[in-house]
Amino acid sequence: MENFYHDVTAMAESAENMSGAAQTVVLFRVALERGAVEIGMASTIHLLLKLVTTTFGIMAGDEEISSLEEVLDGFDVEDETPH
């Protein structure tokens, strides 16, 4: 996951003619589209909201929050049997 993060960050930084806001819109759009395909739109929005809430906690100095990776708990379905 860390490698993918660095790859996406490098790609975003290479888009020199795009503002940070435009890059953010593109990244959110990709996240929504990929998430909707993989886990459904409602679950994707729930995941994004958990990321926002966790980020606010980190910014506020909440010591119970150690990383953003904890947000993935309950969303990793690779080992689950498909229905």
mmCIF file of the N, C-alpha and C atoms, coordinates in Angstrom:
data_MODEL
# 
_entry.id   MODEL 
# 
loop_
_atom_site.group_PDB 
_atom_site.id 
_atom_site.type_symbol 
_atom_site.label_atom_id 
_atom_site.label_alt_id 
_atom_site.label_comp_id 
_atom_site.label_asym_id 
_atom_site.label_entity_id 
_atom_site.label_seq_id 
_atom_site.pdbx_PDB_ins_code 
_atom_site.Cartn_x 
_atom_site.Cartn_y 
_atom_site.Cartn_z 
_atom_site.occupancy 
_atom_site.B_iso_or_equiv 
_atom_site.pdbx_formal_charge 
_atom_site.auth_seq_id 
_atom_site.auth_comp_id 
_atom_site.auth_asym_id 
_atom_site.auth_atom_id 
_atom_site.pdbx_PDB_model_num 
ATOM 1   N N  . MET A 1 1  ? 0.828   -1.181  0.000   1.00 0.00 ? 1  MET A N  1 
ATOM 2   C CA . MET A 1 1  ? 0.000   0.000   0.000   1.00 0.00 ? 1  MET A CA 1 
ATOM 3   C C  . MET A 1 1  ? 0.875   1.249   0.000   1.00 0.00 ? 1  MET A C  1 
ATOM 4   N N  . GLU A 1 2  ? 1.976   1.175   0.717   1.00 0.00 ? 2  GLU A N  1 
ATOM 5   C CA . GLU A 1 2  ? 2.878   2.326   0.783   1.00 0.00 ? 2  GLU A CA 1 
ATOM 6   C C  . GLU A 1 2  ? 3.487   2.629   -0.588  1.00 0.00 ? 2  GLU A C  1 
ATOM 7   N N  . ASN A 1 3  ? 3.843   1.582   -1.327  1.00 0.00 ? 3  ASN A N  1 
ATOM 8   C CA . ASN A 1 3  ? 4.397   1.783   -2.673  1.00 0.00 ? 3  ASN A CA 1 
ATOM 9   C C  . ASN A 1 3  ? 3.368   2.435   -3.598  1.00 0.00 ? 3  ASN A C  1 
ATOM 10  N N  . PHE A 1 4  ? 2.121   1.976   -3.520  1.00 0.00 ? 4  PHE A N  1 
ATOM 11  C CA . PHE A 1 4  ? 1.062   2.552   -4.342  1.00 0.00 ? 4  PHE A CA 1 
ATOM 12  C C  . PHE A 1 4  ? 0.874   4.032   -3.994  1.00 0.00 ? 4  PHE A C  1 
ATOM 13  N N  . TYR A 1 5  ? 0.909   4.346   -2.698  1.00 0.00 ? 5  TYR A N  1 
ATOM 14  C CA . TYR A 1 5  ? 0.789   5.732   -2.246  1.00 0.00 ? 5  TYR A CA 1 
ATOM 15  C C  . TYR A 1 5  ? 1.895   6.593   -2.867  1.00 0.00 ? 5  TYR A C  1 
ATOM 16  N N  . HIS A 1 6  ? 3.126   6.100   -2.830  1.00 0.00 ? 6  HIS A N  1 
ATOM 17  C CA . HIS A 1 6  ? 4.250   6.862   -3.390  1.00 0.00 ? 6  HIS A CA 1 
ATOM 18  C C  . HIS A 1 6  ? 4.121   7.005   -4.909  1.00 0.00 ? 6  HIS A C  1 
ATOM 19  N N  . ASP A 1 7  ? 3.651   5.962   -5.581  1.00 0.00 ? 7  ASP A N  1 
ATOM 20  C CA . ASP A 1 7  ? 3.441   6.040   -7.030  1.00 0.00 ? 7  ASP A CA 1 
ATOM 21  C C  . ASP A 1 7  ? 2.393   7.088   -7.380  1.00 0.00 ? 7  ASP A C  1 
ATOM 22  N N  . VAL A 1 8  ? 1.281   7.090   -6.656  1.00 0.00 ? 8  VAL A N  1 
ATOM 23  C CA . VAL A 1 8  ? 0.207   8.048   -6.921  1.00 0.00 ? 8  VAL A CA 1 
ATOM 24  C C  . VAL A 1 8  ? 0.679   9.471   -6.608  1.00 0.00 ? 8  VAL A C  1 
ATOM 25  N N  . THR A 1 9  ? 1.416   9.623   -5.507  1.00 0.00 ? 9  THR A N  1 
ATOM 26  C CA . THR A 1 9  ? 1.948   10.939  -5.145  1.00 0.00 ? 9  THR A CA 1 
ATOM 27  C C  . THR A 1 9  ? 2.884   11.460  -6.227  1.00 0.00 ? 9  THR A C  1 
ATOM 28  N N  . ALA A 1 10 ? 3.771   10.611  -6.725  1.00 0.00 ? 10 ALA A N  1 
ATOM 29  C CA . ALA A 1 10 ? 4.698   11.019  -7.782  1.00 0.00 ? 10 ALA A CA 1 
ATOM 30  C C  . ALA A 1 10 ? 3.950   11.412  -9.047  1.00 0.00 ? 10 ALA A C  1 
ATOM 31  N N  . MET A 1 11 ? 2.898   10.651  -9.371  1.00 0.00 ? 11 MET A N  1 
ATOM 32  C CA . MET A 1 11 ? 2.117   10.977  -10.562 1.00 0.00 ? 11 MET A CA 1 
ATOM 33  C C  . MET A 1 11 ? 1.412   12.319  -10.390 1.00 0.00 ? 11 MET A C  1 
ATOM 34  N N  . ALA A 1 12 ? 0.854   12.560  -9.210  1.00 0.00 ? 12 ALA A N  1 
ATOM 35  C CA . ALA A 1 12 ? 0.172   13.834  -8.958  1.00 0.00 ? 12 ALA A CA 1 
ATOM 36  C C  . ALA A 1 12 ? 1.159   14.997  -9.044  1.00 0.00 ? 12 ALA A C  1 
ATOM 37  N N  . GLU A 1 13 ? 2.347   14.810  -8.504  1.00 0.00 ? 13 GLU A N  1 
ATOM 38  C CA . GLU A 1 13 ? 3.353   15.869  -8.542  1.00 0.00 ? 13 GLU A CA 1 
ATOM 39  C C  . GLU A 1 13 ? 3.850   16.142  -9.951  1.00 0.00 ? 13 GLU A C  1 
ATOM 40  N N  . SER A 1 14 ? 3.749   15.158  -10.833 1.00 0.00 ? 14 SER A N  1 
ATOM 41  C CA . SER A 1 14 ? 4.194   15.353  -12.217 1.00 0.00 ? 14 SER A CA 1 
ATOM 42  C C  . SER A 1 14 ? 3.186   16.156  -13.041 1.00 0.00 ? 14 SER A C  1 
ATOM 43  N N  . ALA A 1 15 ? 1.986   16.355  -12.511 1.00 0.00 ? 15 ALA A N  1 
ATOM 44  C CA . ALA A 1 15 ? 0.956   17.134  -13.215 1.00 0.00 ? 15 ALA A CA 1 
ATOM 45  C C  . ALA A 1 15 ? 1.159   18.620  -12.895 1.00 0.00 ? 15 ALA A C  1 
ATOM 46  N N  . GLU A 1 16 ? 2.247   19.177  -13.416 1.00 0.00 ? 16 GLU A N  1 
ATOM 47  C CA . GLU A 1 16 ? 2.656   20.530  -13.076 1.00 0.00 ? 16 GLU A CA 1 
ATOM 48  C C  . GLU A 1 16 ? 1.646   21.607  -13.473 1.00 0.00 ? 16 GLU A C  1 
ATOM 49  N N  . ASN A 1 17 ? 0.891   21.374  -14.524 1.00 0.00 ? 17 ASN A N  1 
ATOM 50  C CA . ASN A 1 17 ? -0.037  22.393  -14.999 1.00 0.00 ? 17 ASN A CA 1 
ATOM 51  C C  . ASN A 1 17 ? -1.401  22.336  -14.301 1.00 0.00 ? 17 ASN A C  1 
ATOM 52  N N  . MET A 1 18 ? -1.548  21.465  -13.304 1.00 0.00 ? 18 MET A N  1 
ATOM 53  C CA . MET A 1 18 ? -2.814  21.353  -12.562 1.00 0.00 ? 18 MET A CA 1 
ATOM 54  C C  . MET A 1 18 ? -2.642  21.911  -11.162 1.00 0.00 ? 18 MET A C  1 
ATOM 55  N N  . SER A 1 19 ? -3.646  22.629  -10.719 1.00 0.00 ? 19 SER A N  1 
ATOM 56  C CA . SER A 1 19 ? -3.609  23.151  -9.355  1.00 0.00 ? 19 SER A CA 1 
ATOM 57  C C  . SER A 1 19 ? -3.775  22.004  -8.363  1.00 0.00 ? 19 SER A C  1 
ATOM 58  N N  . GLY A 1 20 ? -3.431  22.276  -7.117  1.00 0.00 ? 20 GLY A N  1 
ATOM 59  C CA . GLY A 1 20 ? -3.625  21.280  -6.070  1.00 0.00 ? 20 GLY A CA 1 
ATOM 60  C C  . GLY A 1 20 ? -5.086  20.908  -5.922  1.00 0.00 ? 20 GLY A C  1 
ATOM 61  N N  . ALA A 1 21 ? -5.971  21.884  -6.075  1.00 0.00 ? 21 ALA A N  1 
ATOM 62  C CA . ALA A 1 21 ? -7.405  21.604  -5.981  1.00 0.00 ? 21 ALA A CA 1 
ATOM 63  C C  . ALA A 1 21 ? -7.853  20.687  -7.113  1.00 0.00 ? 21 ALA A C  1 
ATOM 64  N N  . ALA A 1 22 ? -7.353  20.924  -8.324  1.00 0.00 ? 22 ALA A N  1 
ATOM 65  C CA . ALA A 1 22 ? -7.731  20.080  -9.466  1.00 0.00 ? 22 ALA A CA 1 
ATOM 66  C C  . ALA A 1 22 ? -7.203  18.665  -9.270  1.00 0.00 ? 22 ALA A C  1 
ATOM 67  N N  . GLN A 1 23 ? -5.993  18.533  -8.766  1.00 0.00 ? 23 GLN A N  1 
ATOM 68  C CA . GLN A 1 23 ? -5.437  17.207  -8.500  1.00 0.00 ? 23 GLN A CA 1 
ATOM 69  C C  . GLN A 1 23 ? -6.275  16.481  -7.452  1.00 0.00 ? 23 GLN A C  1 
ATOM 70  N N  . THR A 1 24 ? -6.716  17.207  -6.435  1.00 0.00 ? 24 THR A N  1 
ATOM 71  C CA . THR A 1 24 ? -7.542  16.609  -5.385  1.00 0.00 ? 24 THR A CA 1 
ATOM 72  C C  . THR A 1 24 ? -8.858  16.103  -5.949  1.00 0.00 ? 24 THR A C  1 
ATOM 73  N N  . VAL A 1 25 ? -9.474  16.884  -6.831  1.00 0.00 ? 25 VAL A N  1 
ATOM 74  C CA . VAL A 1 25 ? -10.736 16.470  -7.453  1.00 0.00 ? 25 VAL A CA 1 
ATOM 75  C C  . VAL A 1 25 ? -10.529 15.185  -8.242  1.00 0.00 ? 25 VAL A C  1 
ATOM 76  N N  . VAL A 1 26 ? -9.444  15.112  -9.001  1.00 0.00 ? 26 VAL A N  1 
ATOM 77  C CA . VAL A 1 26 ? -9.164  13.914  -9.800  1.00 0.00 ? 26 VAL A CA 1 
ATOM 78  C C  . VAL A 1 26 ? -8.945  12.710  -8.891  1.00 0.00 ? 26 VAL A C  1 
ATOM 79  N N  . LEU A 1 27 ? -8.173  12.900  -7.820  1.00 0.00 ? 27 LEU A N  1 
ATOM 80  C CA . LEU A 1 27 ? -7.908  11.783  -6.913  1.00 0.00 ? 27 LEU A CA 1 
ATOM 81  C C  . LEU A 1 27 ? -9.184  11.303  -6.230  1.00 0.00 ? 27 LEU A C  1 
ATOM 82  N N  . PHE A 1 28 ? -10.048 12.228  -5.823  1.00 0.00 ? 28 PHE A N  1 
ATOM 83  C CA . PHE A 1 28 ? -11.323 11.824  -5.227  1.00 0.00 ? 28 PHE A CA 1 
ATOM 84  C C  . PHE A 1 28 ? -12.200 11.107  -6.247  1.00 0.00 ? 28 PHE A C  1 
ATOM 85  N N  . ARG A 1 29 ? -12.200 11.596  -7.479  1.00 0.00 ? 29 ARG A N  1 
ATOM 86  C CA . ARG A 1 29 ? -13.017 10.949  -8.514  1.00 0.00 ? 29 ARG A CA 1 
ATOM 87  C C  . ARG A 1 29 ? -12.548 9.520   -8.750  1.00 0.00 ? 29 ARG A C  1 
ATOM 88  N N  . VAL A 1 30 ? -11.232 9.335   -8.853  1.00 0.00 ? 30 VAL A N  1 
ATOM 89  C CA . VAL A 1 30 ? -10.683 7.985   -9.040  1.00 0.00 ? 30 VAL A CA 1 
ATOM 90  C C  . VAL A 1 30 ? -11.035 7.116   -7.842  1.00 0.00 ? 30 VAL A C  1 
ATOM 91  N N  . ALA A 1 31 ? -10.888 7.660   -6.636  1.00 0.00 ? 31 ALA A N  1 
ATOM 92  C CA . ALA A 1 31 ? -11.209 6.895   -5.422  1.00 0.00 ? 31 ALA A CA 1 
ATOM 93  C C  . ALA A 1 31 ? -12.675 6.474   -5.422  1.00 0.00 ? 31 ALA A C  1 
ATOM 94  N N  . LEU A 1 32 ? -13.560 7.394   -5.775  1.00 0.00 ? 32 LEU A N  1 
ATOM 95  C CA . LEU A 1 32 ? -14.992 7.069   -5.806  1.00 0.00 ? 32 LEU A CA 1 
ATOM 96  C C  . LEU A 1 32 ? -15.309 6.016   -6.856  1.00 0.00 ? 32 LEU A C  1 
ATOM 97  N N  . GLU A 1 33 ? -14.739 6.178   -8.048  1.00 0.00 ? 33 GLU A N  1 
ATOM 98  C CA . GLU A 1 33 ? -15.025 5.234   -9.127  1.00 0.00 ? 33 GLU A CA 1 
ATOM 99  C C  . GLU A 1 33 ? -14.473 3.841   -8.817  1.00 0.00 ? 33 GLU A C  1 
ATOM 100 N N  . ARG A 1 34 ? -13.224 3.769   -8.357  1.00 0.00 ? 34 ARG A N  1 
ATOM 101 C CA . ARG A 1 34 ? -12.627 2.468   -8.026  1.00 0.00 ? 34 ARG A CA 1 
ATOM 102 C C  . ARG A 1 34 ? -13.340 1.829   -6.844  1.00 0.00 ? 34 ARG A C  1 
ATOM 103 N N  . GLY A 1 35 ? -13.621 2.636   -5.836  1.00 0.00 ? 35 GLY A N  1 
ATOM 104 C CA . GLY A 1 35 ? -14.306 2.113   -4.658  1.00 0.00 ? 35 GLY A CA 1 
ATOM 105 C C  . GLY A 1 35 ? -15.689 1.596   -4.987  1.00 0.00 ? 35 GLY A C  1 
ATOM 106 N N  . ALA A 1 36 ? -16.411 2.326   -5.819  1.00 0.00 ? 36 ALA A N  1 
ATOM 107 C CA . ALA A 1 36 ? -17.774 1.918   -6.186  1.00 0.00 ? 36 ALA A CA 1 
ATOM 108 C C  . ALA A 1 36 ? -17.765 0.567   -6.882  1.00 0.00 ? 36 ALA A C  1 
ATOM 109 N N  . VAL A 1 37 ? -16.769 0.338   -7.724  1.00 0.00 ? 37 VAL A N  1 
ATOM 110 C CA . VAL A 1 37 ? -16.663 -0.938  -8.442  1.00 0.00 ? 37 VAL A CA 1 
ATOM 111 C C  . VAL A 1 37 ? -16.311 -2.073  -7.477  1.00 0.00 ? 37 VAL A C  1 
ATOM 112 N N  . GLU A 1 38 ? -15.394 -1.801  -6.563  1.00 0.00 ? 38 GLU A N  1 
ATOM 113 C CA . GLU A 1 38 ? -14.875 -2.853  -5.692  1.00 0.00 ? 38 GLU A CA 1 
ATOM 114 C C  . GLU A 1 38 ? -15.754 -3.139  -4.475  1.00 0.00 ? 38 GLU A C  1 
ATOM 115 N N  . ILE A 1 39 ? -16.230 -2.077  -3.787  1.00 0.00 ? 39 ILE A N  1 
ATOM 116 C CA . ILE A 1 39 ? -16.959 -2.289  -2.526  1.00 0.00 ? 39 ILE A CA 1 
ATOM 117 C C  . ILE A 1 39 ? -18.339 -1.641  -2.508  1.00 0.00 ? 39 ILE A C  1 
ATOM 118 N N  . GLY A 1 40 ? -18.722 -0.975  -3.590  1.00 0.00 ? 40 GLY A N  1 
ATOM 119 C CA . GLY A 1 40 ? -20.021 -0.319  -3.658  1.00 0.00 ? 40 GLY A CA 1 
ATOM 120 C C  . GLY A 1 40 ? -19.923 1.141   -3.225  1.00 0.00 ? 40 GLY A C  1 
ATOM 121 N N  . MET A 1 41 ? -20.841 1.954   -3.734  1.00 0.00 ? 41 MET A N  1 
ATOM 122 C CA . MET A 1 41 ? -20.779 3.392   -3.481  1.00 0.00 ? 41 MET A CA 1 
ATOM 123 C C  . MET A 1 41 ? -21.020 3.732   -2.011  1.00 0.00 ? 41 MET A C  1 
ATOM 124 N N  . ALA A 1 42 ? -21.989 3.093   -1.372  1.00 0.00 ? 42 ALA A N  1 
ATOM 125 C CA . ALA A 1 42 ? -22.274 3.405   0.035   1.00 0.00 ? 42 ALA A CA 1 
ATOM 126 C C  . ALA A 1 42 ? -21.062 3.084   0.914   1.00 0.00 ? 42 ALA A C  1 
ATOM 127 N N  . SER A 1 43 ? -20.437 1.941   0.683   1.00 0.00 ? 43 SER A N  1 
ATOM 128 C CA . SER A 1 43 ? -19.248 1.577   1.459   1.00 0.00 ? 43 SER A CA 1 
ATOM 129 C C  . SER A 1 43 ? -18.082 2.507   1.161   1.00 0.00 ? 43 SER A C  1 
ATOM 130 N N  . THR A 1 44 ? -17.962 2.943   -0.086  1.00 0.00 ? 44 THR A N  1 
ATOM 131 C CA . THR A 1 44 ? -16.897 3.879   -0.457  1.00 0.00 ? 44 THR A CA 1 
ATOM 132 C C  . THR A 1 44 ? -17.066 5.204   0.262   1.00 0.00 ? 44 THR A C  1 
ATOM 133 N N  . ILE A 1 45 ? -18.274 5.719   0.279   1.00 0.00 ? 45 ILE A N  1 
ATOM 134 C CA . ILE A 1 45 ? -18.535 6.984   0.975   1.00 0.00 ? 45 ILE A CA 1 
ATOM 135 C C  . ILE A 1 45 ? -18.287 6.821   2.473   1.00 0.00 ? 45 ILE A C  1 
ATOM 136 N N  . HIS A 1 46 ? -18.698 5.693   3.026   1.00 0.00 ? 46 HIS A N  1 
ATOM 137 C CA . HIS A 1 46 ? -18.438 5.424   4.447   1.00 0.00 ? 46 HIS A CA 1 
ATOM 138 C C  . HIS A 1 46 ? -16.930 5.413   4.719   1.00 0.00 ? 46 HIS A C  1 
ATOM 139 N N  . LEU A 1 47 ? -16.169 4.783   3.854   1.00 0.00 ? 47 LEU A N  1 
ATOM 140 C CA . LEU A 1 47 ? -14.724 4.733   3.998   1.00 0.00 ? 47 LEU A CA 1 
ATOM 141 C C  . LEU A 1 47 ? -14.115 6.130   3.916   1.00 0.00 ? 47 LEU A C  1 
ATOM 142 N N  . LEU A 1 48 ? -14.558 6.933   2.952   1.00 0.00 ? 48 LEU A N  1 
ATOM 143 C CA . LEU A 1 48 ? -14.049 8.297   2.825   1.00 0.00 ? 48 LEU A CA 1 
ATOM 144 C C  . LEU A 1 48 ? -14.366 9.123   4.074   1.00 0.00 ? 48 LEU A C  1 
ATOM 145 N N  . LEU A 1 49 ? -15.555 8.948   4.621   1.00 0.00 ? 49 LEU A N  1 
ATOM 146 C CA . LEU A 1 49 ? -15.911 9.678   5.839   1.00 0.00 ? 49 LEU A CA 1 
ATOM 147 C C  . LEU A 1 49 ? -15.061 9.232   7.020   1.00 0.00 ? 49 LEU A C  1 
ATOM 148 N N  . LYS A 1 50 ? -14.753 7.925   7.095   1.00 0.00 ? 50 LYS A N  1 
ATOM 149 C CA . LYS A 1 50 ? -13.863 7.447   8.155   1.00 0.00 ? 50 LYS A CA 1 
ATOM 150 C C  . LYS A 1 50 ? -12.468 8.048   7.997   1.00 0.00 ? 50 LYS A C  1 
ATOM 151 N N  . LEU A 1 51 ? -12.009 8.182   6.749   1.00 0.00 ? 51 LEU A N  1 
ATOM 152 C CA . LEU A 1 51 ? -10.708 8.806   6.510   1.00 0.00 ? 51 LEU A CA 1 
ATOM 153 C C  . LEU A 1 51 ? -10.699 10.256  6.967   1.00 0.00 ? 51 LEU A C  1 
ATOM 154 N N  . VAL A 1 52 ? -11.765 10.986  6.661   1.00 0.00 ? 52 VAL A N  1 
ATOM 155 C CA . VAL A 1 52 ? -11.861 12.387  7.081   1.00 0.00 ? 52 VAL A CA 1 
ATOM 156 C C  . VAL A 1 52 ? -11.884 12.489  8.597   1.00 0.00 ? 52 VAL A C  1 
ATOM 157 N N  . THR A 1 53 ? -12.704 11.673  9.245   1.00 0.00 ? 53 THR A N  1 
ATOM 158 C CA . THR A 1 53 ? -12.804 11.701  10.706  1.00 0.00 ? 53 THR A CA 1 
ATOM 159 C C  . THR A 1 53 ? -11.473 11.347  11.355  1.00 0.00 ? 53 THR A C  1 
ATOM 160 N N  . THR A 1 54 ? -10.805 10.324  10.832  1.00 0.00 ? 54 THR A N  1 
ATOM 161 C CA . THR A 1 54 ? -9.509  9.920   11.368  1.00 0.00 ? 54 THR A CA 1 
ATOM 162 C C  . THR A 1 54 ? -8.475  11.026  11.172  1.00 0.00 ? 54 THR A C  1 
ATOM 163 N N  . THR A 1 55 ? -8.498  11.661  10.010  1.00 0.00 ? 55 THR A N  1 
ATOM 164 C CA . THR A 1 55 ? -7.564  12.754  9.740   1.00 0.00 ? 55 THR A CA 1 
ATOM 165 C C  . THR A 1 55 ? -7.790  13.911  10.703  1.00 0.00 ? 55 THR A C  1 
ATOM 166 N N  . PHE A 1 56 ? -9.060  14.244  10.969  1.00 0.00 ? 56 PHE A N  1 
ATOM 167 C CA . PHE A 1 56 ? -9.346  15.285  11.954  1.00 0.00 ? 56 PHE A CA 1 
ATOM 168 C C  . PHE A 1 56 ? -8.798  14.901  13.328  1.00 0.00 ? 56 PHE A C  1 
ATOM 169 N N  . GLY A 1 57 ? -8.929  13.634  13.686  1.00 0.00 ? 57 GLY A N  1 
ATOM 170 C CA . GLY A 1 57 ? -8.397  13.161  14.955  1.00 0.00 ? 57 GLY A CA 1 
ATOM 171 C C  . GLY A 1 57 ? -6.890  13.297  15.029  1.00 0.00 ? 57 GLY A C  1 
ATOM 172 N N  . ILE A 1 58 ? -6.214  12.948  13.947  1.00 0.00 ? 58 ILE A N  1 
ATOM 173 C CA . ILE A 1 58 ? -4.754  13.082  13.893  1.00 0.00 ? 58 ILE A CA 1 
ATOM 174 C C  . ILE A 1 58 ? -4.367  14.553  14.021  1.00 0.00 ? 58 ILE A C  1 
ATOM 175 N N  . MET A 1 59 ? -5.072  15.416  13.302  1.00 0.00 ? 59 MET A N  1 
ATOM 176 C CA . MET A 1 59 ? -4.779  16.853  13.363  1.00 0.00 ? 59 MET A CA 1 
ATOM 177 C C  . MET A 1 59 ? -5.008  17.409  14.770  1.00 0.00 ? 59 MET A C  1 
ATOM 178 N N  . ALA A 1 60 ? -5.991  16.862  15.478  1.00 0.00 ? 60 ALA A N  1 
ATOM 179 C CA . ALA A 1 60 ? -6.309  17.332  16.825  1.00 0.00 ? 60 ALA A CA 1 
ATOM 180 C C  . ALA A 1 60 ? -5.383  16.732  17.880  1.00 0.00 ? 60 ALA A C  1 
ATOM 181 N N  . GLY A 1 61 ? -4.531  15.792  17.469  1.00 0.00 ? 61 GLY A N  1 
ATOM 182 C CA . GLY A 1 61 ? -3.588  15.186  18.406  1.00 0.00 ? 61 GLY A CA 1 
ATOM 183 C C  . GLY A 1 61 ? -4.178  14.057  19.225  1.00 0.00 ? 61 GLY A C  1 
ATOM 184 N N  . ASP A 1 62 ? -5.231  13.424  18.731  1.00 0.00 ? 62 ASP A N  1 
ATOM 185 C CA . ASP A 1 62 ? -5.845  12.293  19.427  1.00 0.00 ? 62 ASP A CA 1 
ATOM 186 C C  . ASP A 1 62 ? -4.841  11.147  19.514  1.00 0.00 ? 62 ASP A C  1 
ATOM 187 N N  . GLU A 1 63 ? -4.452  10.790  20.723  1.00 0.00 ? 63 GLU A N  1 
ATOM 188 C CA . GLU A 1 63 ? -3.427  9.774   20.923  1.00 0.00 ? 63 GLU A CA 1 
ATOM 189 C C  . GLU A 1 63 ? -3.925  8.356   20.646  1.00 0.00 ? 63 GLU A C  1 
ATOM 190 N N  . GLU A 1 64 ? -5.229  8.154   20.556  1.00 0.00 ? 64 GLU A N  1 
ATOM 191 C CA . GLU A 1 64 ? -5.782  6.824   20.281  1.00 0.00 ? 64 GLU A CA 1 
ATOM 192 C C  . GLU A 1 64 ? -5.685  6.460   18.804  1.00 0.00 ? 64 GLU A C  1 
ATOM 193 N N  . ILE A 1 65 ? -5.441  7.437   17.964  1.00 0.00 ? 65 ILE A N  1 
ATOM 194 C CA . ILE A 1 65 ? -5.340  7.192   16.526  1.00 0.00 ? 65 ILE A CA 1 
ATOM 195 C C  . ILE A 1 65 ? -3.870  7.064   16.171  1.00 0.00 ? 65 ILE A C  1 
ATOM 196 N N  . SER A 1 66 ? -3.484  5.887   15.670  1.00 0.00 ? 66 SER A N  1 
ATOM 197 C CA . SER A 1 66 ? -2.067  5.676   15.362  1.00 0.00 ? 66 SER A CA 1 
ATOM 198 C C  . SER A 1 66 ? -1.764  5.843   13.873  1.00 0.00 ? 66 SER A C  1 
ATOM 199 N N  . SER A 1 67 ? -2.737  5.518   13.008  1.00 0.00 ? 67 SER A N  1 
ATOM 200 C CA . SER A 1 67 ? -2.481  5.651   11.571  1.00 0.00 ? 67 SER A CA 1 
ATOM 201 C C  . SER A 1 67 ? -3.785  5.611   10.791  1.00 0.00 ? 67 SER A C  1 
ATOM 202 N N  . LEU A 1 68 ? -3.677  5.988   9.533   1.00 0.00 ? 68 LEU A N  1 
ATOM 203 C CA . LEU A 1 68 ? -4.840  5.922   8.649   1.00 0.00 ? 68 LEU A CA 1 
ATOM 204 C C  . LEU A 1 68 ? -5.132  4.491   8.211   1.00 0.00 ? 68 LEU A C  1 
ATOM 205 N N  . GLU A 1 69 ? -4.165  3.594   8.353   1.00 0.00 ? 69 GLU A N  1 
ATOM 206 C CA . GLU A 1 69 ? -4.374  2.208   7.928   1.00 0.00 ? 69 GLU A CA 1 
ATOM 207 C C  . GLU A 1 69 ? -5.445  1.510   8.750   1.00 0.00 ? 69 GLU A C  1 
ATOM 208 N N  . GLU A 1 70 ? -5.671  1.948   9.989   1.00 0.00 ? 70 GLU A N  1 
ATOM 209 C CA . GLU A 1 70 ? -6.715  1.354   10.822  1.00 0.00 ? 70 GLU A CA 1 
ATOM 210 C C  . GLU A 1 70 ? -8.099  1.550   10.215  1.00 0.00 ? 70 GLU A C  1 
ATOM 211 N N  . VAL A 1 71 ? -8.226  2.560   9.360   1.00 0.00 ? 71 VAL A N  1 
ATOM 212 C CA . VAL A 1 71 ? -9.504  2.837   8.711   1.00 0.00 ? 71 VAL A CA 1 
ATOM 213 C C  . VAL A 1 71 ? -9.922  1.661   7.842   1.00 0.00 ? 71 VAL A C  1 
ATOM 214 N N  . LEU A 1 72 ? -8.969  0.892   7.364   1.00 0.00 ? 72 LEU A N  1 
ATOM 215 C CA . LEU A 1 72 ? -9.266  -0.225  6.464   1.00 0.00 ? 72 LEU A CA 1 
ATOM 216 C C  . LEU A 1 72 ? -9.891  -1.419  7.165   1.00 0.00 ? 72 LEU A C  1 
ATOM 217 N N  . ASP A 1 73 ? -9.834  -1.454  8.491   1.00 0.00 ? 73 ASP A N  1 
ATOM 218 C CA . ASP A 1 73 ? -10.438 -2.569  9.226   1.00 0.00 ? 73 ASP A CA 1 
ATOM 219 C C  . ASP A 1 73 ? -11.905 -2.707  8.826   1.00 0.00 ? 73 ASP A C  1 
ATOM 220 N N  . GLY A 1 74 ? -12.276 -3.885  8.416   1.00 0.00 ? 74 GLY A N  1 
ATOM 221 C CA . GLY A 1 74 ? -13.649 -4.131  8.005   1.00 0.00 ? 74 GLY A CA 1 
ATOM 222 C C  . GLY A 1 74 ? -13.907 -3.918  6.529   1.00 0.00 ? 74 GLY A C  1 
ATOM 223 N N  . PHE A 1 75 ? -12.929 -3.340  5.811   1.00 0.00 ? 75 PHE A N  1 
ATOM 224 C CA . PHE A 1 75 ? -13.125 -3.092  4.384   1.00 0.00 ? 75 PHE A CA 1 
ATOM 225 C C  . PHE A 1 75 ? -12.312 -4.036  3.509   1.00 0.00 ? 75 PHE A C  1 
ATOM 226 N N  . ASP A 1 76 ? -11.343 -4.731  4.071   1.00 0.00 ? 76 ASP A N  1 
ATOM 227 C CA . ASP A 1 76 ? -10.515 -5.634  3.299   1.00 0.00 ? 76 ASP A CA 1 
ATOM 228 C C  . ASP A 1 76 ? -11.276 -6.934  3.098   1.00 0.00 ? 76 ASP A C  1 
ATOM 229 N N  . VAL A 1 77 ? -11.722 -7.160  1.881   1.00 0.00 ? 77 VAL A N  1 
ATOM 230 C CA . VAL A 1 77 ? -12.566 -8.320  1.589   1.00 0.00 ? 77 VAL A CA 1 
ATOM 231 C C  . VAL A 1 77 ? -11.839 -9.390  0.762   1.00 0.00 ? 77 VAL A C  1 
ATOM 232 N N  . GLU A 1 78 ? -10.521 -9.269  0.626   1.00 0.00 ? 78 GLU A N  1 
ATOM 233 C CA . GLU A 1 78 ? -9.783  -10.228 -0.186  1.00 0.00 ? 78 GLU A CA 1 
ATOM 234 C C  . GLU A 1 78 ? -9.908  -11.654 0.321   1.00 0.00 ? 78 GLU A C  1 
ATOM 235 N N  . ASP A 1 79 ? -9.967  -11.827 1.643   1.00 0.00 ? 79 ASP A N  1 
ATOM 236 C CA . ASP A 1 79 ? -9.999  -13.170 2.201   1.00 0.00 ? 79 ASP A CA 1 
ATOM 237 C C  . ASP A 1 79 ? -11.417 -13.681 2.439   1.00 0.00 ? 79 ASP A C  1 
ATOM 238 N N  . GLU A 1 80 ? -12.418 -12.908 2.084   1.00 0.00 ? 80 GLU A N  1 
ATOM 239 C CA . GLU A 1 80 ? -13.795 -13.314 2.298   1.00 0.00 ? 80 GLU A CA 1 
ATOM 240 C C  . GLU A 1 80 ? -14.322 -14.105 1.116   1.00 0.00 ? 80 GLU A C  1 
ATOM 241 N N  . THR A 1 81 ? -15.243 -14.993 1.385   1.00 0.00 ? 81 THR A N  1 
ATOM 242 C CA . THR A 1 81 ? -15.894 -15.762 0.335   1.00 0.00 ? 81 THR A CA 1 
ATOM 243 C C  . THR A 1 81 ? -16.943 -14.891 -0.346  1.00 0.00 ? 81 THR A C  1 
ATOM 244 N N  . PRO A 1 82 ? -16.880 -14.767 -1.689  1.00 0.00 ? 82 PRO A N  1 
ATOM 245 C CA . PRO A 1 82 ? -17.895 -13.960 -2.390  1.00 0.00 ? 82 PRO A CA 1 
ATOM 246 C C  . PRO A 1 82 ? -19.268 -14.602 -2.294  1.00 0.00 ? 82 PRO A C  1 
ATOM 247 N N  . HIS A 1 83 ? -20.304 -13.774 -2.238  1.00 0.00 ? 83 HIS A N  1 
ATOM 248 C CA . HIS A 1 83 ? -21.678 -14.275 -2.163  1.00 0.00 ? 83 HIS A CA 1 
ATOM 249 C C  . HIS A 1 83 ? -22.323 -14.239 -3.515  1.00 0.00 ? 83 HIS A C  1 
# 
